[in-house]
Amino acid sequence: MSKMKGHQLAGMSENRDRVENDYYATPEESIRALLAVEEIIYPVWEPACGEGHIAKLLKDPLFGVEVVIATDLIDRGYGKGGIDFLNTVDISDAQTIITNPPFNLFQEFAKKALSIAKRKVILFGKLQALEGFRRASFMEKSPLRTVYVFKKRQNPLRNGKAVDENGKPWASTMAFAWFVWKIGYIGRPEVRWL
């Protein structure tokens, strides 16, 4: 891990290194907030599953025991490791692709997922994914249906852990949202708050 010199992501602490392999897992409260408002159409592929934070909840009997394929480039002991989503052929029959991709590959994950998913693509990401000419141009031409913005700051789990080395919960100055694309959707996206 090396410190980022000369530039920094918005909301990132200057006192900490970037997490290796950009592993910031999705908090359970963020996942449950999405599941309360958005229908998940199975089978599902979770292509950056980490330790299964999203995939495990999708298999929760509360939401129905359904088919969830979980893969990741890095083997973290859950799902099938060694699968590079961006450079693999479709290994699923996914109706929905849902994941929290590495922040720096958000648009690449969205494009790849949109080429595979049959019904929906759902990505957890920084709200700033909406800004910038390249990203905005992509979003405007995509079937982006809903952006669920969190009213309360969400704190992604550094290296999959809920607390730091001192047992203190992580804090974030970044704003996060769930981005939901509906295959075939034509129209403007709706912004909703969670």
C-alpha positions as YAML, in Angstrom:
chain: A
units: angstrom
residues:
- id: 1
  name: MET
  ca: [0.00, 0.00, 0.00]
- id: 2
  name: SER
  ca: [1.34, 3.38, -0.86]
- id: 3
  name: LYS
  ca: [0.17, 6.84, 0.03]
- id: 4
  name: MET
  ca: [-1.41, 8.79, -2.78]
- id: 5
  name: LYS
  ca: [0.86, 11.77, -3.40]
- id: 6
  name: GLY
  ca: [-0.17, 14.92, -5.20]
- id: 7
  name: HIS
  ca: [-3.89, 14.14, -5.38]
- id: 8
  name: GLN
  ca: [-6.56, 12.63, -3.28]
- id: 9
  name: LEU
  ca: [-10.10, 11.36, -3.59]
- id: 10
  name: ALA
  ca: [-12.75, 13.65, -2.13]
- id: 11
  name: GLY
  ca: [-13.43, 12.75, 1.47]
- id: 12
  name: MET
  ca: [-10.37, 10.55, 1.84]
- id: 13
  name: SER
  ca: [-8.19, 10.98, 4.89]
- id: 14
  name: GLU
  ca: [-4.67, 12.21, 4.29]
- id: 15
  name: ASN
  ca: [-3.54, 10.19, 7.31]
- id: 16
  name: ARG
  ca: [-4.42, 6.76, 5.89]
- id: 17
  name: ASP
  ca: [-3.23, 4.77, 2.94]
- id: 18
  name: ARG
  ca: [-5.70, 3.56, 0.34]
- id: 19
  name: VAL
  ca: [-6.98, 0.11, 1.15]
- id: 20
  name: GLU
  ca: [-5.27, -2.63, -0.83]
- id: 21
  name: ASN
  ca: [-7.29, -3.62, -3.93]
- id: 22
  name: ASP
  ca: [-9.75, -0.81, -3.13]
- id: 23
  name: TYR
  ca: [-11.65, -3.11, -0.73]
- id: 24
  name: TYR
  ca: [-14.34, -1.02, 0.95]
- id: 25
  name: ALA
  ca: [-17.20, -3.40, 1.75]
- id: 26
  name: THR
  ca: [-20.85, -2.35, 1.81]
- id: 27
  name: PRO
  ca: [-22.34, -1.78, 5.27]
- id: 28
  name: GLU
  ca: [-25.32, -3.99, 6.14]
- id: 29
  name: GLU
  ca: [-27.53, -0.96, 6.82]
- id: 30
  name: SER
  ca: [-26.86, 0.28, 3.26]
- id: 31
  name: ILE
  ca: [-27.87, -3.07, 1.77]
- id: 32
  name: ARG
  ca: [-31.00, -3.41, 3.90]
- id: 33
  name: ALA
  ca: [-32.08, 0.14, 2.94]
- id: 34
  name: LEU
  ca: [-31.92, -0.84, -0.74]
- id: 35
  name: LEU
  ca: [-33.73, -4.15, -0.21]
- id: 36
  name: ALA
  ca: [-36.57, -2.29, 1.51]
- id: 37
  name: VAL
  ca: [-37.35, -0.28, -1.64]
- id: 38
  name: GLU
  ca: [-36.00, -2.12, -4.68]
- id: 39
  name: GLU
  ca: [-37.08, -5.50, -6.05]
- id: 40
  name: ILE
  ca: [-34.22, -7.89, -6.69]
- id: 41
  name: ILE
  ca: [-34.86, -10.14, -9.67]
- id: 42
  name: TYR
  ca: [-33.13, -13.51, -9.42]
- id: 43
  name: PRO
  ca: [-30.80, -15.11, -10.40]
- id: 44
  name: VAL
  ca: [-28.27, -12.53, -9.25]
- id: 45
  name: TRP
  ca: [-24.55, -12.18, -9.95]
- id: 46
  name: GLU
  ca: [-22.44, -10.32, -7.37]
- id: 47
  name: PRO
  ca: [-19.10, -9.90, -9.25]
- id: 48
  name: ALA
  ca: [-17.10, -8.06, -6.56]
- id: 49
  name: CYS
  ca: [-18.37, -10.05, -3.60]
- id: 50
  name: GLY
  ca: [-15.49, -9.53, -1.18]
- id: 51
  name: GLU
  ca: [-16.43, -11.47, 1.95]
- id: 52
  name: GLY
  ca: [-20.08, -11.71, 0.90]
- id: 53
  name: HIS
  ca: [-21.54, -8.63, 2.57]
- id: 54
  name: ILE
  ca: [-24.16, -8.16, -0.18]
- id: 55
  name: ALA
  ca: [-24.52, -11.76, -1.36]
- id: 56
  name: LYS
  ca: [-25.17, -13.14, 2.14]
- id: 57
  name: LEU
  ca: [-28.09, -10.75, 2.65]
- id: 58
  name: LEU
  ca: [-29.52, -11.62, -0.75]
- id: 59
  name: LYS
  ca: [-29.64, -15.24, 0.42]
- id: 60
  name: ASP
  ca: [-31.32, -14.25, 3.69]
- id: 61
  name: PRO
  ca: [-34.56, -16.25, 4.13]
- id: 62
  name: LEU
  ca: [-36.29, -12.93, 4.86]
- id: 63
  name: PHE
  ca: [-35.85, -12.06, 1.18]
- id: 64
  name: GLY
  ca: [-36.25, -15.58, -0.16]
- id: 65
  name: VAL
  ca: [-33.55, -18.18, -0.74]
- id: 66
  name: GLU
  ca: [-32.68, -17.61, -4.37]
- id: 67
  name: VAL
  ca: [-29.79, -18.16, -6.74]
- id: 68
  name: VAL
  ca: [-26.87, -15.81, -6.06]
- id: 69
  name: ILE
  ca: [-23.58, -16.23, -7.90]
- id: 70
  name: ALA
  ca: [-20.73, -14.60, -5.98]
- id: 71
  name: THR
  ca: [-17.32, -13.97, -7.56]
- id: 72
  name: ASP
  ca: [-14.37, -11.66, -7.02]
- id: 73
  name: LEU
  ca: [-10.95, -11.00, -8.47]
- id: 74
  name: ILE
  ca: [-9.46, -11.53, -5.00]
- id: 75
  name: ASP
  ca: [-10.23, -14.68, -3.02]
- id: 76
  name: ARG
  ca: [-11.47, -13.46, 0.37]
- id: 77
  name: GLY
  ca: [-12.94, -16.78, 1.44]
- id: 78
  name: TYR
  ca: [-16.41, -16.22, 0.03]
- id: 79
  name: GLY
  ca: [-17.71, -17.04, -3.43]
- id: 80
  name: LYS
  ca: [-15.33, -17.92, -6.23]
- id: 81
  name: GLY
  ca: [-12.07, -15.97, -6.29]
- id: 82
  name: GLY
  ca: [-9.84, -15.30, -9.29]
- id: 83
  name: ILE
  ca: [-12.71, -14.11, -11.53]
- id: 84
  name: ASP
  ca: [-11.91, -10.80, -13.24]
- id: 85
  name: PHE
  ca: [-15.38, -9.45, -13.99]
- id: 86
  name: LEU
  ca: [-14.15, -6.84, -16.46]
- id: 87
  name: ASN
  ca: [-12.24, -9.41, -18.54]
- id: 88
  name: THR
  ca: [-14.44, -12.48, -18.34]
- id: 89
  name: VAL
  ca: [-17.18, -13.81, -20.51]
- id: 90
  name: ASP
  ca: [-20.64, -14.03, -18.97]
- id: 91
  name: ILE
  ca: [-20.63, -16.95, -16.54]
- id: 92
  name: SER
  ca: [-24.18, -16.45, -15.36]
- id: 93
  name: ASP
  ca: [-27.76, -16.21, -16.43]
- id: 94
  name: ALA
  ca: [-28.12, -13.11, -14.26]
- id: 95
  name: GLN
  ca: [-31.34, -11.16, -14.29]
- id: 96
  name: THR
  ca: [-29.69, -8.71, -11.89]
- id: 97
  name: ILE
  ca: [-26.06, -7.77, -11.35]
- id: 98
  name: ILE
  ca: [-25.53, -6.06, -8.00]
- id: 99
  name: THR
  ca: [-22.22, -5.05, -6.50]
- id: 100
  name: ASN
  ca: [-20.06, -2.46, -4.80]
- id: 101
  name: PRO
  ca: [-17.28, -2.13, -7.39]
- id: 102
  name: PRO
  ca: [-13.86, -0.63, -6.74]
- id: 103
  name: PHE
  ca: [-14.48, 3.12, -6.70]
- id: 104
  name: ASN
  ca: [-11.97, 3.80, -9.47]
- id: 105
  name: LEU
  ca: [-13.68, 1.25, -11.76]
- id: 106
  name: PHE
  ca: [-17.30, 2.28, -11.21]
- id: 107
  name: GLN
  ca: [-18.05, 3.22, -14.83]
- id: 108
  name: GLU
  ca: [-16.24, 0.18, -16.22]
- id: 109
  name: PHE
  ca: [-18.26, -2.12, -13.94]
- id: 110
  name: ALA
  ca: [-21.49, -0.37, -14.95]
- id: 111
  name: LYS
  ca: [-20.76, -0.78, -18.67]
- id: 112
  name: LYS
  ca: [-19.79, -4.44, -18.33]
- id: 113
  name: ALA
  ca: [-22.79, -5.23, -16.12]
- id: 114
  name: LEU
  ca: [-25.15, -3.52, -18.57]
- id: 115
  name: SER
  ca: [-23.81, -5.75, -21.34]
- id: 116
  name: ILE
  ca: [-24.62, -8.89, -19.31]
- id: 117
  name: ALA
  ca: [-27.63, -8.34, -17.00]
- id: 118
  name: LYS
  ca: [-31.00, -9.22, -18.42]
- id: 119
  name: ARG
  ca: [-33.16, -6.96, -16.21]
- id: 120
  name: LYS
  ca: [-31.24, -4.75, -13.74]
- id: 121
  name: VAL
  ca: [-27.84, -3.46, -12.71]
- id: 122
  name: ILE
  ca: [-27.45, -2.11, -9.18]
- id: 123
  name: LEU
  ca: [-24.19, -0.51, -8.02]
- id: 124
  name: PHE
  ca: [-23.22, 1.01, -4.69]
- id: 125
  name: GLY
  ca: [-20.96, 4.00, -5.27]
- id: 126
  name: LYS
  ca: [-19.96, 7.50, -4.45]
- id: 127
  name: LEU
  ca: [-22.47, 10.15, -5.43]
- id: 128
  name: GLN
  ca: [-19.71, 11.89, -7.36]
- id: 129
  name: ALA
  ca: [-20.11, 9.14, -10.00]
- id: 130
  name: LEU
  ca: [-22.72, 11.51, -11.48]
- id: 131
  name: GLU
  ca: [-20.25, 14.30, -12.12]
- id: 132
  name: GLY
  ca: [-17.51, 14.79, -14.67]
- id: 133
  name: PHE
  ca: [-17.97, 15.01, -18.44]
- id: 134
  name: ARG
  ca: [-17.07, 11.39, -19.24]
- id: 135
  name: ARG
  ca: [-19.19, 9.87, -16.48]
- id: 136
  name: ALA
  ca: [-22.12, 12.24, -17.03]
- id: 137
  name: SER
  ca: [-22.11, 11.49, -20.77]
- id: 138
  name: PHE
  ca: [-22.20, 7.77, -20.02]
- id: 139
  name: MET
  ca: [-25.00, 8.16, -17.45]
- id: 140
  name: GLU
  ca: [-27.12, 10.29, -19.79]
- id: 141
  name: LYS
  ca: [-27.02, 7.62, -22.50]
- id: 142
  name: SER
  ca: [-27.55, 4.67, -20.13]
- id: 143
  name: PRO
  ca: [-30.86, 3.22, -18.87]
- id: 144
  name: LEU
  ca: [-30.23, 4.67, -15.39]
- id: 145
  name: ARG
  ca: [-33.64, 4.49, -13.68]
- id: 146
  name: THR
  ca: [-33.14, 5.43, -10.03]
- id: 147
  name: VAL
  ca: [-30.44, 6.95, -7.84]
- id: 148
  name: TYR
  ca: [-31.07, 6.25, -4.16]
- id: 149
  name: VAL
  ca: [-29.18, 8.87, -2.17]
- id: 150
  name: PHE
  ca: [-28.58, 8.23, 1.52]
- id: 151
  name: LYS
  ca: [-29.82, 10.90, 3.93]
- id: 152
  name: LYS
  ca: [-27.26, 9.71, 6.46]
- id: 153
  name: ARG
  ca: [-23.57, 9.24, 5.63]
- id: 154
  name: GLN
  ca: [-22.68, 5.61, 4.97]
- id: 155
  name: ASN
  ca: [-19.34, 4.30, 6.17]
- id: 156
  name: PRO
  ca: [-17.89, 1.61, 3.89]
- id: 157
  name: LEU
  ca: [-15.98, -1.07, 5.75]
- id: 158
  name: ARG
  ca: [-12.22, -0.70, 5.17]
- id: 159
  name: ASN
  ca: [-10.87, -4.15, 4.32]
- id: 160
  name: GLY
  ca: [-14.32, -5.52, 5.20]
- id: 161
  name: LYS
  ca: [-14.05, -4.46, 8.85]
- id: 162
  name: ALA
  ca: [-16.62, -2.30, 10.66]
- id: 163
  name: VAL
  ca: [-14.08, -0.74, 13.06]
- id: 164
  name: ASP
  ca: [-10.53, 0.56, 12.92]
- id: 165
  name: GLU
  ca: [-7.50, -0.81, 14.79]
- id: 166
  name: ASN
  ca: [-8.71, 0.99, 17.97]
- id: 167
  name: GLY
  ca: [-12.21, -0.47, 17.81]
- id: 168
  name: LYS
  ca: [-13.72, 2.81, 16.59]
- id: 169
  name: PRO
  ca: [-16.34, 2.68, 13.80]
- id: 170
  name: TRP
  ca: [-15.19, 4.12, 10.48]
- id: 171
  name: ALA
  ca: [-16.39, 7.59, 9.53]
- id: 172
  name: SER
  ca: [-16.68, 8.98, 6.04]
- id: 173
  name: THR
  ca: [-17.09, 12.44, 4.57]
- id: 174
  name: MET
  ca: [-18.14, 10.96, 1.21]
- id: 175
  name: ALA
  ca: [-21.74, 10.76, 0.03]
- id: 176
  name: PHE
  ca: [-22.91, 7.37, -1.29]
- id: 177
  name: ALA
  ca: [-25.86, 6.15, -3.31]
- id: 178
  name: TRP
  ca: [-27.31, 3.06, -4.95]
- id: 179
  name: PHE
  ca: [-27.47, 3.42, -8.73]
- id: 180
  name: VAL
  ca: [-30.15, 1.29, -10.41]
- id: 181
  name: TRP
  ca: [-30.29, 0.71, -14.16]
- id: 182
  name: LYS
  ca: [-33.30, -1.02, -15.70]
- id: 183
  name: ILE
  ca: [-32.49, -2.71, -19.00]
- id: 184
  name: GLY
  ca: [-34.55, -1.10, -21.77]
- id: 185
  name: TYR
  ca: [-35.56, 1.92, -19.69]
- id: 186
  name: ILE
  ca: [-35.88, 5.16, -21.66]
- id: 187
  name: GLY
  ca: [-36.33, 8.39, -19.77]
- id: 188
  name: ARG
  ca: [-34.80, 10.49, -17.07]
- id: 189
  name: PRO
  ca: [-33.58, 8.93, -13.86]
- id: 190
  name: GLU
  ca: [-35.45, 9.52, -10.64]
- id: 191
  name: VAL
  ca: [-33.67, 10.61, -7.46]
- id: 192
  name: ARG
  ca: [-34.99, 9.13, -4.23]
- id: 193
  name: TRP
  ca: [-33.71, 9.31, -0.67]
- id: 194
  name: LEU
  ca: [-33.08, 6.48, 1.76]
...
